[in-house]
Amino acid sequence: MGNTHKIIIFLLVTFLFESSINGQIQQSLKVASESEIDVKTYSGIISERYANGSPSLWKTVINGKSNGLWLEWYPNGNVRYRAYWKNSKGHGKWEYFYPNGQLQSESFYINDIAQGLFKAYHKNGQLKTDAVFLNGKKHGIELTYDVTGLLISRKRFENGEQLIDEPTIFQEGIISESNGNEWGITFTPDGYTAYFTRRDLDNGTKRIYTTSKTKNGWQKPTIASFSTDEDEAAFINNDGSKFYFASYRPLPNGNTTTKMDMNIWVMDKTNNSWSEPKPLSNVINKSMKENNAWPANYEAGPATDANGNLYYWTKGTRSEGTNLYFSELKKNGDYTKPLELLPPSSHTNYDTAPQLSPDGNILVFSSDNRNDGYGGSDIYYSLKTDSGWSTPINLGPVINSSQSDGFPSFSPEGKYFFFSSNRGDTKDDNGERIWNIYYIETKYLMIKNN
């Protein structure tokens, strides 16, 4: 038995013992309505009735304070509220009822603080919510059911704060919605502004969207002002000074000859905005020619470490697959010749979307066609070592589903891990599953640190 449940049982046993002692005290109490007494000093029973003569209120008051049973009724005669009080504080079991007499909720209070089990019910009597309170705050697992008894949500709380201990759709209906595919979320260092990619289901275009968090929560996303072409893979560096993304937009030198030429672009922070996008040099960006087959000369998925060194993905040198690449930032602002990261990449898979943990010690990425995968694509991690990156390990079945999972990232402080997946049941008009953004607290990831 957990400590939480032991504490709750002790508190409830204490209350029941007190109630049994109080129940042995026999007193003859007078009865009056509130209009007939001085409520600040009255001792006795307060009883009220509706105009039709049916009871509306019954409670016991000792020296002006509510004690013992408190009852209220609906005009139709059914009980609306039944609870126990002590010195004008909730102390015991509280019950609310629907007008039809069906129990609506039941909970326990000790000295006006919610303790122990809380249950709420639908009008048809089906359990709606099952939760536990400790010292007035949710503490433990909260289960929610629909009117048929189907479990629709499971949430875990600790001292009133929800713990995201399993993949959960991030801001469903606001950021993750049913009319678009969303992936690749990134945040400003303060965590109050987010950017992500959305492909609109109506017109098929993909743009980078932005949204801000206010005291009222995350706001409805809008297309970022700079996202004027087919853009994706937004990434803001650790100090918020640079914004990278991938785009089909034509390169200024005119070398691009096909719309399928993805290249990496960057913007600098300027006051409260971003500078005009500019492409990285041809050390990184390669122009796709008419005779090229994807993914040749296709650069995407940018991310940088704390020193500004670049990670991204493109075609591998010895296969038709894609590999992760690394390029060191030089003092003049350009990059060294990119090197394939082997491992965690290989020449046999499609490895994409590299991202680093805030401390730079964990590299996560998406990969298709690995033997230990769970679905169409999976997320893997690799640890930084003295000799490079370790052999990648699948993040396991908590993160990876039987469908496709990818585009991993971290919140700025590292508390949350984000990724995208089409594991849900929602589909577009063509029957394809919709991609949404999910998140989970990083501490629940199946990462072995040795």
Buried (B, 14 or more C-beta within 10 A) or exposed (E): EEEBEEBBEEBBEEBEEBBEEEEEEEEEEEEBEBEEBEEEEBBBBBBBEBEEEEBBBBBBBBEEBBBBBBBBBBEEEBBBBBBBBBEEBBBBBBBBBBEEEBBBBBBBBBEEBBBBBBBBBBEEEBBBBBBBBBBBBBBBBBBBBEEEEEEEEEBBBBEEEEBBBBBBBBBBEEBBBEEBBBBBBBBBBEEEBBBBBBBBBEEEEBBBBBBEBEEEEBEEBEBBEBBEBBBBBBBBBBEBEBBBBBBBBBBEEEBBBEEBBBBBBBBEBEEEEBEEBEBBEEBBBBBBEEEBEBBBBBBBBBBBBEEBBBBBBBBBEEEEBBBBBBBBBEEEEEBEEBEBBBBBBBEBBBBBBBBBBBEEEBBBBBBBEBEEBBBBBBBBBBBBEEEEBBEBBBBBEEBBBEBBBBBBBBBBEEBBBBBBBBBBEEEBEEEEBBBBBBBBBBEBBEBEEE
